[in-house]
Amino acid sequence: MSSSPVFPSSLLPQRDRIAILSALIGVIVLAWAYVIYLRVQMPAMDVADSGRMHQWTSVDFVFMFAMWAIMMVGMMLPSVIPMTLLYAGMARKAERQGTPMAPISAFVSGYVTMWCLFSVGATVVQWGLREASMLSPMMVAKSHVLGGALLIVAGVYQLTPWKTVCLEHCRSPVRFIAEHWRAGVSGAFRLGLHHGAFCLGCCWALMGLLFVGGVMNLLWIAGITIFVFLEKVLPVNSWNIRSGWIAGIALILSGVGVLALG
């Protein structure tokens, strides 16, 4: 069985493929537009809050959760496109055979739900760091110890077998569906949730780096997005395996450098 992502052109008519890609890209563009809008509004928000450090209210928490959830959609949805196209191709084939499957939306909803759960945790972490006065107004870690530690943790995790196992599931849509398939709408939702869990297993440490470069640093967000996308969709070969190790070692050295120079 191939370990590289499968784009099921033989199963999915071009019209359907274009429609699905258009929908996914449209959601991704809207998510990025919202993040860019927030970034543009940041200077005005900083001026309004200057000189005072108010306690978070429930409204603040919901607002920050929404920011994280929408940002995760913009960052992570691109890398699930191969799996979504494969599921759509299988659904189309099943429909032709008279055994319809659950809609694609059920699978994608499960995937997004997992990242929404992560967003709750990220919001709690941000709240805690803010309460400890460890974040700047641009949501960058003010402590070199924290920044260096996050870089080292992300680098070390790149080299662990847990990262490898999760990445293998994300890189192999056919294998993943064969191993985790469940029938019905709830089954498709759980399939998306399960895939999101492996995806989270790949990327949780990388998402921690947002507090290093800035949660609202658009170039930093884009860089992590591109890295995650390439890591998941490029075919598995010796170069890609080495590049993951190189990235891990580079992160560790960067973290050590931050700690040493801090």
Phi, psi and omega in degrees: 000135183294142178263003180258157181302144181248128174254106194281067182295333181282340182262332188247119177302150184302322180299316179293319181298317179296319181296316181293314179299320180297318180295314181295315180295324178299316178296317180298316180297318178297320179297315179294324178298321178293317179297318178296319177301315179298320180296320179295326181280348186303315180302317180295321179293323179294319179295318181295328183264000184296139177083000178215144182235084185282154177289143177295137172259176177298328177295317177300317181297314180297319179299314181290324175299315179300319178300312181296315183297315180292322178296320178296323176298314180296325183277322191258336182298325178304322185284349179262003179302314179302316180295320180295318179294321178296315179299317180297320178296319178294321179295320179294318179295317179297323179296319178294332181270002178082016178234072186300144178260171176296152181295158180301326183302329179294317179295312182296323179298320177296318179298312181295324179301319179299319180285335172291322176297318175300322182296327175299312179297319179297322179294319177297318178297316179298318178300315180297317179294324179293317179297330179273006180057040181253005179239141174279171177302333178271012177062044174250139179299123179279343180269123177294333177295314178296313180299314179296320180296319179296320177296316181293317179300315179297320180293315180297318182296328177301334186262000185273156176294334178297318177298317181297315181298313180297319181294324178298319178294321181288329182278349187236077182303318182297313179297319182298312181295321180298324184275333190238012184297136172223143183277161174084173181296315179296325178294319178294321177297315179294327176298315177294321179296318180294317178296320177298326179294317177294323178296318177296322176299329177286322199244356187301320181290324177295324179294332176298337180290346176299329178282350177271309181271344180117121181298334179251018177274104188298321179294321179295315178299314181297321179298316179294320179300313181295318179299313180299316182298310182294322180299327185268326189260341179289144179302146180286124174209177185298326181293316180296323177294317179294322182296326176296319177293319179299317179298318180297314180295321179297320178294318179298313180297322178296317179297318178298320179296318178298316180294320182290322183274347183288000000 
